[in-house]
Amino acid sequence: MLMEHLRTIAEEQGRSRLEWTTDQENTQAQTFYDALGAHVHDGKVFYRTAIPSP
């Protein structure tokens, strides 16, 4: 229901897509997203940088 609601919001705002990530090992999430009709997009590289705690 959450993903459907997010899609509705995106459509109402004229967005062309939703994007999200999951860990490679999280096969349950990947199965869920596949069932929604989402596809893995190979055209992006995900970066992260850590912010040290004070």
ZIHU-V37792 format. One record per backbone hydrogen bond with DSSP energy under -0.5 kcal/mol. CO is the residue of the C=O (numbers start at 1). NH is the residue of the N-H. E is the energy in kcal/mol with one decimal. If there is no record, write none. Layout:
<<CO | NH | E> <CO | NH | E>>
//
This chain:
<<1 | 5 | -2.3> <2 | 6 | -2.6> <3 | 7 | -2.2> <4 | 8 | -2.2> <5 | 9 | -2.4> <6 | 10 | -2.5> <7 | 11 | -2.6> <8 | 12 | -2.6> <9 | 13 | -1.8> <10 | 15 | -2.9> <11 | 14 | -1.5> <23 | 26 | -1.5> <25 | 27 | -2.0> <26 | 30 | -1.9> <27 | 31 | -2.4> <28 | 32 | -2.1> <29 | 33 | -2.9> <30 | 34 | -2.5> <31 | 35 | -2.0> <32 | 36 | -1.1> <33 | 38 | -2.1> <34 | 37 | -1.6> <40 | 42 | -0.7> <41 | 44 | -0.7> <50 | 52 | -0.6>>
//
